[in-house]
């Protein structure tokens, strides 16, 4: 049937893509196939089919209306529109999809901004219209979470509308709540997708069937540190230093990555301290 439906809708935009395209056209930047590969990270368009075959991938036991979650992905140039049914499984899989895209792009030094909304929309393989999409599109440019100055707008995060956040918080399904908390960070009343949470090293001191090997923990933590430094290099490489607004946006990512690097240093100290306390000091 052709009708408007109550759905969760996300609009996510790649920041700085115009500059990447211009550089590619001049032959001074990424080749076109690489640019197209970046866009594919926003979604394959096959998500609905995969859900239909295998069911929800995030919180698979969460309540849903349809097995395929009425999941739709439409990619247009440097942005993507994603929608899902209004159900616990629908919202958490939509958020997980967007979060995964943001993480993959961040690893390439590319920043995203967007907005996730609930409302009426018609979304097919070829078309999308409706107030939920329009509202998300308009709100994307006004994201101000973690702003540094009172008038700063357009910070590089995918913000989640307060109505969507309340919907998740009111769900009895513990998986939906837990996964939501893993993927977001709060700034007052605002919640945004926050990929940097994943960039942490955790280690088990020991227990039944487990052995604490400090050398291996240090090695793993140092690999994370190497990855973080590489992400910083890529952000700095892609940002247009002549564009003050772009440079201001990049500082959000760079400071978050620096915070994770500080956490790596603290993790090293914890591993060494525990190793020394057990008489297994390491160099």
C-alpha positions in Angstrom: 0.0 0.0 0.0 1.1 3.5 -0.7 0.6 5.4 2.5 2.5 7.4 5.2 3.8 5.3 8.1 5.0 6.0 11.6 8.7 5.3 11.4 12.1 6.2 12.8 14.1 8.2 10.2 17.8 9.1 10.1 19.4 11.6 7.9 23.2 11.4 7.9 25.6 13.6 5.9 29.3 13.3 5.2 31.1 16.5 6.1 33.6 18.0 3.7 32.6 15.7 0.8 32.4 18.6 -1.7 36.1 19.3 -1.2 37.0 15.6 -1.6 35.0 15.6 -4.9 36.7 18.7 -6.2 40.2 17.4 -5.3 39.3 14.1 -7.1 38.2 15.9 -10.2 41.5 17.8 -10.3 43.4 14.6 -9.9 45.0 15.8 -6.6 42.9 13.7 -4.2 41.2 10.3 -3.9 40.4 8.5 -7.2 36.7 8.2 -8.0 36.5 4.4 -7.1 37.8 5.3 -3.6 35.2 8.0 -3.3 32.5 5.6 -4.3 33.7 3.1 -1.8 33.4 5.7 0.9 29.7 6.3 0.0 29.1 2.6 0.2 29.9 2.7 3.9 26.6 4.6 4.4 24.7 1.5 3.4 24.5 -1.2 0.8 20.7 -1.0 0.1 20.5 -4.7 0.8 19.8 -4.3 4.6 16.1 -5.0 4.2 16.7 -8.3 2.4 19.2 -9.4 5.0 16.8 -8.6 7.8 14.1 -10.5 6.0 16.3 -13.5 5.7 18.1 -13.5 9.1 16.1 -11.1 11.3 17.4 -8.2 13.3 21.1 -8.3 14.0 21.2 -5.9 17.0 19.1 -7.1 19.9 17.5 -10.0 17.9 15.0 -10.8 20.6 13.6 -7.3 20.8 10.0 -6.9 19.8 9.4 -6.1 16.1 6.4 -5.7 13.8 7.9 -7.2 10.6 10.9 -9.4 10.3 12.5 -7.0 7.8 11.8 -4.1 10.2 10.4 -2.2 7.2 14.0 -1.1 6.8 14.9 1.2 4.0 18.2 2.8 2.9 18.4 5.6 0.3 21.8 7.0 -0.5 21.9 10.3 -2.4 25.3 11.8 -3.2 27.1 12.3 0.2 24.1 11.6 2.4 21.9 8.7 3.4 18.3 8.4 4.6 17.5 5.4 6.7 14.1 4.4 8.0 12.7 1.6 10.1 9.4 0.5 11.7 8.4 2.1 15.0 9.4 -0.8 17.3 12.2 -1.6 19.8 14.0 -3.7 17.2 13.4 -1.1 14.6 14.9 1.8 16.5 18.0 0.0 17.8 18.9 -1.5 14.4 18.5 1.9 12.7 20.8 3.5 15.4 23.2 0.6 15.1 23.3 1.0 11.3 24.1 4.7 11.5 26.6 4.1 14.3 28.4 1.6 12.2 28.6 3.9 9.3 30.0 6.7 11.5 32.7 4.4 12.9 33.8 3.2 9.5 34.0 6.7 8.2 35.8 8.0 11.3 38.5 5.3 10.7 39.1 7.0 7.3 39.3 10.5 8.9 35.9 11.4 7.6 33.3 13.2 9.9 29.6 12.9 9.8 26.6 14.9 11.0 23.0 14.0 11.1 19.7 13.7 13.0 17.4 10.8 14.0 13.7 11.5 14.2 10.4 9.7 14.6 7.4 10.7 12.5 5.3 10.1 9.3 7.1 9.1 6.1 6.6 7.2 2.9 9.9 5.4 2.0 10.1 3.0 -0.9 13.1 1.8 -2.9 12.7 4.8 -5.2 11.1 7.6 -3.2 11.0 9.2 0.3 8.6 11.9 1.4 7.1 13.0 4.7 7.5 15.3 7.6 9.9 13.0 9.5 12.4 13.1 6.7 12.0 16.8 6.2 12.4 17.5 10.0 15.5 15.3 10.2 17.0 17.0 7.1 16.4 20.5 8.6 17.7 19.6 12.0 20.9 18.1 10.7 22.5 21.5 10.1 21.5 22.7 13.6 23.2 20.0 15.6 24.9 21.7 18.6 25.8 18.9 21.0 29.2 19.4 22.7 29.4 22.9 21.3 32.4 25.0 22.6 30.8 28.4 22.0 27.3 29.7 22.7 26.6 30.3 19.0 28.3 27.2 17.5 26.1 25.2 15.2 26.7 22.2 13.1 28.9 20.1 15.4 30.0 16.8 13.8 27.6 14.4 15.5 24.5 12.5 14.6 22.0 13.7 17.2 19.1 11.7 18.4 15.8 13.5 18.9 14.5 13.7 22.5 11.3 11.8 21.5 13.4 8.9 20.2 15.6 8.9 23.3 12.5 8.7 25.5 11.1 5.9 23.5 14.3 3.8 24.1 14.4 4.7 27.8 10.8 3.6 28.3 11.4 0.2 26.7 11.3 -2.9 29.0 13.9 -4.6 26.7 17.2 -4.5 28.5 19.2 -5.2 25.4 17.8 -2.2 23.6 18.7 0.1 26.5 22.2 -1.4 26.9 23.1 -1.1 23.3 21.8 2.4 23.1 24.0 3.4 26.0 27.0 1.8 24.3 26.5 3.8 21.2 25.7 7.3 22.5 27.1 10.0 24.6 25.1 12.7 26.4 25.5 16.4 26.5 22.9 17.6 28.9 19.5 16.6 27.3 21.1 15.8 24.0 22.2 12.3 22.9 24.5 11.7 20.0 26.1 8.7 18.3 29.6 8.6 19.7 32.0 6.2 17.9 34.9 7.0 20.3 33.4 4.8 23.1 34.5 1.8 21.1 38.1 2.9 21.1 38.9 1.6 24.6 41.0 -1.3 25.8 39.6 -3.4 28.6 41.4 -6.2 30.3 40.6 -9.0 32.7 42.9 -9.3 35.7 42.1 -13.0 36.0 39.5 -15.5 37.1 38.3 -19.0 36.6 39.9 -20.3 33.4 41.5 -17.0 32.6 45.1 -15.8 33.0 46.4 -12.3 33.1 49.3 -11.9 30.8 50.6 -8.3 31.1 52.8 -8.4 28.0 49.9 -9.3 25.8 47.6 -6.7 27.4 50.3 -4.0 26.8 50.7 -5.2 23.2 47.0 -5.0 22.6 46.7 -1.6 24.2 49.6 -0.3 22.1 47.9 -1.5 19.0 44.9 0.5 19.9 47.2 3.5 20.5 48.6 3.0 17.0 45.1 3.0 15.5 44.1 6.1 17.4 47.2 8.0 16.1 46.4 6.8 12.6 42.9 8.1 12.8 44.2 11.5 14.0 46.6 11.7 11.0 43.7 10.9 8.6 41.5 13.6 10.1 44.2 16.2 9.9 45.0 15.1 6.3 41.5 15.5 5.1 40.5 18.7 6.8 40.8 21.9 4.8 43.0 24.1 7.1 41.9 27.2 5.1 38.2 26.6 6.1 37.9 27.8 9.7 34.5 26.1 10.2 35.9 22.8 9.0 38.9 23.1 11.2 36.6 23.8 14.2 34.6 20.7 13.5 37.8 18.6 13.2 38.8 19.7 16.7 35.8 17.7 18.1 37.2 14.5 16.7 40.8 15.3 17.5 40.1 16.1 21.1 38.0 12.9 21.5 40.8 10.8 20.0 43.3 12.6 22.3 41.1 11.6 25.3 41.3 8.0 24.2 45.1 8.3 23.9 45.2 9.5 27.4 43.1 6.5 28.4 45.6 4.3 26.7 48.4 5.8 28.8 46.4 5.2 32.0 45.7 1.6 31.0 49.4 1.0 30.6 50.0 2.3 34.1 47.3 0.1 35.5 48.7 -3.0 33.8 52.2 -2.3 35.0 51.1 -1.5 38.5 49.1 -4.7 38.8 51.9 -6.7 37.3 54.3 -5.3 39.9 51.9 -6.0 42.7 51.9 -9.7 41.8 55.7 -9.9 41.6 55.6 -10.1 37.8 57.1 -6.8 37.0 57.6 -6.0 33.4 59.9 -3.6 31.7 
